[in-house]
Amino acid sequence: MDKTFHHEARPGSLPLSLFALAGLILLAVQLWEIMPGFVMLVFIPALLVCIAQLVMTPVDVLRISDASWRIEAGAEAKDLPASEIAYLRLEDRGRKSRGTVVLMDGSEVEMPQGALPDPLVLIREATRRGVPVRHA
């Protein structure tokens, strides 16, 4: 049995973005015959930009195992050995929670808000691995 906790999140709403892209494509299909060429020169790059934004949107990942914590925020990834983690500090003020991993040497690693699961799930996974949780 794999005891690794894995949480993935991407900003925005993927179904809404796909629905908007489908609407643009259907509009292009309907207007293909009557649309002047110079308008198509603008419309096709707009479709390509929409597709590029869907493909290039960074995905935030949090992977917690017994040996290490891996925090990925877009192109930036940090591996934190579990033996070096002093505690997890959670701030639950306002609509968005904030999490910070505090290491034994006193340095802090901010967890991206997109990578944070529900605070209760994060508390459960941290305490299951022996990492204390403090509320700030």
N, C-alpha and C positions, 0 to 999 in steps of 0.2 A: 504494500500500500504506500502510495506516494503522499508524504506529509507536507508537500510544498503548496503554499497558498499563492494563488496567481490572480491578480486583478488588472484588467485592461480598461482604459477609458480613452475616448477621443472627444475633443471639444466639439460643440455644435450638435446638431441633430442630423444623423445620416439619412434617415427616411425622408425628412423634409428636404434635404439637399438633393436626394435622388428624385423626388417628386418635382422639384423646380427644374432640374435638368431635363427630365422627361417632358415637362411642359415646353421648355425651349426647343427641344428636338421636334415635338409635334407641331409647334408653331412654324419651325423652319420647313417641315414637310408640307404643311398647308400653303405656305406662302412662296414655295420654291418656284412655281410657274409664273406668278405675277410680280414677284419682287424684283426691282431693278438691280443690276449687277453691283453698283457702288454700295448699296445697302448690304448686300451679301458679303462684301469685303469687310464690313464691320461685324456682321452677325456671326460668321464662322469663327473669327478669333474669339468672340465672346463665348461661344460654346467651348472652344478649346481651353480657355481660361477656367471655365466652370469645371471641366473635367480634370484639369491640372490641380485645382484646389481640392477636389475630392480625393485624388490619388496622393497628393503630397501633404495632406493633413497629418501632423505628428500624432502618434499614439503614446499616451503615458502608461507605463507598466510598473506595477509593484509586485515583486516576487519574493516571498518570505519562506526560507527553508530553515532547518535546524542549524545549518552551518553559516549561512550568510543571508543578508538582505540585499536585493538588487532593486535600485530605483532608476528607472529610465524616464527621462522627460525629453521627448523628441530625439535629438542626436546626442544628448548628454546622458551618460549612464554612470552610475556609481555602485560599486560593490562594497558592502560593509560587512566585515566578518562579525558574526554574532558575538564572539568573545570580546570584541572591542566596544559593544554597545552598552552604555550605562543605563539609560532609560529612554522612554518615548514620551515626549511632551505633547499633549493635545490642547489646543485652544478651540473651544466650542462656542465662541461668541459670534452672534450674527448668523447670517444664512449659510456661510461657508465655514467649514472647520479647517483648521490649520494644524499640520503635524510637523514636528521636528524630532529628529533622532539625535540624541546627545551621546557623544562617545566618551570613553573613559578619560581621554586627555582633555576634555572640556570643550572640544570643538563641536560645532553643531552642523547638521546636514538638514536643510529645509526640504521637506517633501512637497513636490508640486501638487497643487490643489486638484488638478485633473487626475492624479494617480491615487488619490485617497478614496478608499471605499467608505462605507458607512462607519462612523466612529465606533459603534459597538462591535462591529466585525473586526475592526483593526485592534481594538482592545483585547478581544478574545484571542486573536491570532498572536498578539505580542505576549500576553500572559501565558499562553499555551507553551511558548518557547522560553519562558523564564525571564522575559524582559519586563521590568516594572513600567507602569504607566503613571504619569503625573499630569494633573490638570492645571493649566496655566490661566 
